[in-house]
Amino acid sequence: MMLLSLYGFDVFMETHENVQFDPARIPSYVISGIGFLGAGTIIVYGGTIRGLTTAASIWTVAGIGLVVGAGMYAAAFFTTIVILLSLIFLNNFEKLFRKGSTSNLILIVALPEIKVNDVVSVFEKFNLSIKNVEIIKAEHDIRNIFIKIDRNDQLNRIHFFEELSRIDHIKNISEI
C-alpha cells in the first residue's frame, strides 16, 4: 500500500499539470475502513482469540485490490505469491507444534438445576484432564459451561457425547 501511495499516482500528476492532490489519502481511507471491518472478524472467546488471520487477510486483499486498481500488476502478483506462501507455510508450521498439545473447548448449555459435579464426573470417567472451567449466565434460567480439555486422540467422541447427553437438563453440547 505504501508503494501505491508513493508511486501509484505519478502518471496522473505528470500528465495533468492541474492535478494537485495527496495520493496517500486514498489508501489511508481503505486501510482504516478495512481495518474496522477486519476488527469485526476477531472473536474473543474466553481465553481464546480467533479470526486474526482472517482479519489480516481481508486487510491484505484490500491492499492488493488498491494496487491492481492503480495498474501495479507486478507488485500485486509478487505480494499475492508471498501472502499465499506464508499462509500455507505458517499453517503447516503451526500444525507441527500444535499436534500433541492442542486443546478443545466443549460448550454445554444447561439449565440451572444441573450440578457441575455430574458433568465433571463424565470427564473423569473418560480420563480427560480438565484445564479450565468457565460458567456464564446467559439468560433467565440458562447457563453456558465452557470446559477446556487436553486433546485426546483416543477419545471415542460418540460415547463421550452420549454420556454427557444423558445428564438431565443439558440442552446442547458442541465442540468448538
DRENDREN-596214 format. One record per atom (N, C-alpha, C): residue in one letter; z, y negated, x negated. Coordinates in steps of 0.02 Angstrom, whole numbers, plus 50000, padded with zeros to 5 digits. Example, Ala and Ser with C-alpha at 12.3 -4.5 7.8 and 13.67 -1.06 7.14 Angstrom:
BEGIN
A503905028449340
A503905022549385
A503905016549340
S503545011249358
S503575005349316
S503944999849355
This chain:
BEGIN
M500005006049959
M500005000050000
M500004993749957
M500314994449898
M500304988649853
M499594987549826
L499224992949813
L498534992149791
L498124988449845
L498244990149907
L497904986749961
L498094979449963
S498724977949954
S498944970949956
S498644966949899
L498594970049841
L498344966349783
L497584965849781
Y497234971349796
Y496514971549785
Y496094972749848
G496394974349902
G496014976449961
G495624970849995
F495824964649986
F495504959150022
F495144954249976
D495044956249914
D494684951949866
D493974950549889
V493644955349920
V492954954549943
V492904948749992
F493374948350039
F493364942950089
F493494936150057
M493944936050010
M494124929649979
M493574927249932
E493194931849901
E492654929949856
E492024927849894
T491874931249950
T491254929749986
T491334923750033
H491924922350056
H492034916750102
H492534912050071
E492284906250049
E492744901650015
E493244898250062
N493114898450127
N493574895350175
N494144900050196
V494104906450174
V494624911250193
V495234910150150
Q495774908450182
Q496404907450147
Q496954910850187
F497194916250162
F497734919750195
F498124923850144
D498684926150166
D499104930250123
D498954937550140
P498584941050097
P498394947850114
P498984952750116
A499544950950088
A500124955350089
A500454955650157
R500274951150201
R500604950950267
R500414956950310
I499784959150307
I499564964750349
I499944971150331
P499934973250267
P500314979350250
P501064978650262
S501334972650253
S502054971950263
S502254973150336
Y501834971050383
Y501984972250454
Y501924979650470
V501434982950441
V501354990150452
V501934993950421
I502134992050362
I502694995350329
I503334994850371
S503484988950395
S504094988150435
S504034991450503
G503454990950535
G503364993950601
G503385001450599
I503035004450553
I503035011750548
I503715014150522
G504045010150481
G504715011950459
G505195012350518
F505115007850566
F505525007950626
F505385014250667
L504735016050674
L504555022150711
L504805028350674
G504745028350608
G504985034050569
G505735034950574
A506095029450581
A506825029950588
A507005033550653
G506575033150702
G506695036650765
G506615044150759
T506275046550707
T506195053750698
T506775056850660
I507195052750631
I507765055350593
I508335056850641
I508575062850638
I509105065150684
I509715067050642
V510275063850657
V510905065750626
V511275070250675
Y511385076350656
Y511675081350700
Y512285084350665
G512875081650680
G513475083850645
G513415081750572
G513465086450527
G513395085050456
G512695086150430
T512225087550475
T511535089050455
T511075083250473
I510635081750428
I510135076550440
I509445079750440
R509065078750493
R508405081650499
R507895076050510
G507285077350489
G506735072750504
G506565067850448
L506885068350390
L506735063650336
L506025064650311
T505815070850303
T505135072150280
T504625069850331
T504765070750394
T504325068450447
T504265060850446
A504825057450439
A504815050150437
A504415047650376
A504525050750319
A504155048650259
A503415050150266
S503245055750298
S502545057450308
S502195052550355
I502535050550408
I502245045650454
I502115039050417
W502595036950378
W502525030650341
W501955031050291
T501895036850257
T501375037750207
T500685038050239
V500625041450295
V499975041750329
V499765034850354
A500235030850375
A500075023950394
A499795020050334
G500095021050277
G499845017850216
G499145020150198
I499025026550204
I498355029250189
I497855026450240
G498055025850302
G497615022850353
G497435015650336
L497915011850311
L497765005050290
L497255004850233
V497365009250185
V496925009450127
V496215011650147
V496165016550190
V495495018750214
V495165013150254
G495565009750295
G495295004250334
G495024998550291
A495314997750232
A495074992550187
A494504994950143
G494315001350150
G493745003950112
G493915006550043
M494555007550028
M494755010149963
M494825017749967
Y494245021049973
Y494235028249986
Y494495032349928
A494355030549867
A494585034349809
A495345034349805
A495655028649815
A496385028349814
A496685032449871
A496375032149930
A496615036049987
A496555043549974
F495985045649946
F495885052749931
F496385055149880
F496475051449826
F496955053349774
F497665053749802
T497865048849841
T498535048749871
T498635054549919
T498125056149958
T498175061750005
T498275068349967
I497915069349913
I497985075449873
I498695075849843
V498935070249816
V499605070149787
V500135071749840
I500065068849898
I500555069949952
I500545077149976
L499945079949987
L499905086850010
L500185091649958
L500025090649895
L500295094949842
L501055094449838
S501315088349843
S502035087649838
S502385090749898
L502115090049959
L502415093150017
L502415100750012
I501865103549991
I501815110849985
I502255113349929
F502215110149870
F502605112349812
F503355111649824
L503565105949850
L504275104849861
L504555109249917
N504155110749967
N504375115350019
N504515122249990
N504045124749949
N504155131349918
N504735131149868
F504805125649832
F505345124849784
F506025124849820
E506065121649878
E506675121449917
E506855128449943
K506355132249964
K506485139049989
K506785143449935
L506605142449872
L506895146449818
L507655145449814
F507865139249821
F508575137849814
F508965139149878
R508645138949935
R508975139849999
R509045147150018
K508675151549986
K508605158350010
K509265161650027
G509745161649983
G510365165249996
G510905161050029
S510845154550025
S511415150350046
S511275146350109
T510715147350141
T510545143450200
T511045144850256
S511245139650290
S511715140350346
S511345139450411
N511605142550463
N511335141850530
N511835138150573
L511595134650622
L512045131750671
L511945135450737
I512485137550765
I512465140750830
I512755135850880
L512395134350933
L512615129650984
L512815133651046
I513415132451068
I513655135751128
I513885130451177
V513585130351236
V513795125651287
V514235129451336
A514845127051345
A515335130951383
A515735126551430
L516035129651480
L516485126151524
L517175125651491
P517615121251515
P518255120151480
P518725126151482
E518625130851528
E519075136551532
E518995141351473
I518465140651435
I518345145351381
I518855144351325
K519045149851295
K519505149651239
K519105150451175
V519205145951128
V518835146251065
V518995152651028
N519615155351039
N519805161651007
N519335167351026
D519105167451089
D518645172651111
D517985172251073
V517755166151063
V517125165151027
V517205167250954
V517745165050923
V517865166550852
V517945174150842
S518245177550889
S518325184850882
S517655188450880
V517155185850915
V516485188850912
V516185187950842
F516285182050813
F516045180850746
F516385185450696
E517025186550704
E517395191050660
E517155198250669
K517005200150730
K516765206950744
K516125208450705
F515695203350697
F515065204150662
F515115202150588
N515725201350563
N515855199550493
N515485193250471
L515495188250513
L515175181850497
L515705176950474
S515565173550421
S516025168650393
S515875161850424
I516365159050459
I516295152550492
I516445147150441
K515975142550433
K516065136950386
K516325130750419
N516135129650482
N516325123450515
N516295124550591
V516785121650626
V516785121850699
V516855114650723
E516425112550769
E516455105850797
E516405106450873
I516865103350908
I516875103650981
I516785096551007
I516285095551050
I516135088951078
I516125089551153
K516495085051186
K516485084851259
K515855081351281
A515425084851319
A514775082151337
A514795078551405
E515035082051456
E515065079251523
E515745080751553
H515795080551618
H516435081451653
H516795087751631
D516485093451640
D516825099751626
D516435103951574
I516025100751535
I515615104451486
I515805102251415
R515875107151371
R515995105851300
R515445109151260
N515225105851207
N514755108851161
N515145111051100
I515055117351081
I515395120051023
I514855121650971
F514895118250914
F514435119350859
F514795123350805
I514515129150788
I514825133350738
I514315134450682
K514515132550622
K514075133350564
K514295139550526
I513815144050514
I513975150350481
I513515151350421
D513715155850375
D513275157850321
D512725162250347
R512135161550317
R511575165850338
R511735173050320
N511585177450366
N511685184550356
N511055188050379
D510645190350332
D510015193550350
D510105200350382
Q510695203550372
Q510815209950403
Q511075209350475
L511205203350497
L511465202250564
L510955204250617
N511175208350664
N510755210050721
N510855204650773
R510395199850775
R510475194050817
R510485195850892
I510125200850911
I510105202850981
I510795205151004
H511105209550965
H511775211850983
H512285206250979
F512205201950929
F512665196350921
F512635191650981
F512035189651001
F511965185251059
F512175188651123
E512045195151128
E512265199051186
E513025198951192
E513355199851136
E514095199851136
E514365192851155
L514055187651129
L514275180851146
L514155179351220
S513605181751247
S513445180251317
S513915183851365
R514275188851342
R514755192351385
R515395188351397
I515495183251357
I516095179151365
I515995174851428
D516505174751471
D516465170951533
D516395163551519
H516025160051561
H515945152851563
H515465150151509
I515135154351470
I514635151851423
I513995150951461
K513715144851457
K513105143351494
K512485144251452
N512525142851387
N511925142851345
N512115144351274
I511695148351240
I511785149751169
I511105148651136
S511095144851082
S510465143951047
S510605143250973
E510115145250934
E510155144850861
E509725139050838
I510005134850798
I509645128950775
I509455129850703
